[in-house]
Amino acid sequence: YPTLKALESQGMVTLEVEHHEGGLDRKIYRITDKGLEELRRWVMEPAEKEMLRYEILLKMFFGAVAPMESHLAKLEDFKRRNEQYLRDMQMIERELEGSIDQSADHRFILTTVRLGKRVYTAQVEWADETMTMLRSIEPDPGMRRKPASNRRSDSGRC
């Protein structure tokens, strides 16, 4: 956890190590007053533009240069990972809903979990749709093996 080590060196958090005989040590980080002040300042700043990077989308964009089986395997793996992430979000959502009145933090955390659920659901659906579409394509022995040059999307962005 390099970020936590950096926060500790800046005096934003403290570290306490609980030693357990016969087990793993447990590291507990606690926010300091200085850290809480910085957190409040940061939370009140405008949010930066979201930056998404999906390597699978880039590989699909240039998919014509590789065998179909390669894409289907990547999509199956992508779907499995996102189904697991979705199950994790659903479990956390249930836990938070059961303890919503125990902390004001729970309401805010719940908002992020619900977005996570939507994102993972959309990604699973996209993987299913994409695999169905790709499986419906008849193999073309003349399929091009080089990406089209200078192709741009309608929006002018790639």
Summary of the structure (lengths in Angstrom):
residues: 158
radius of gyration: 22.7
end to end distance: 34.5
largest distance: 66.1
contacts: 316
relative contact order: 0.09
helix: 61%
strand: 8%
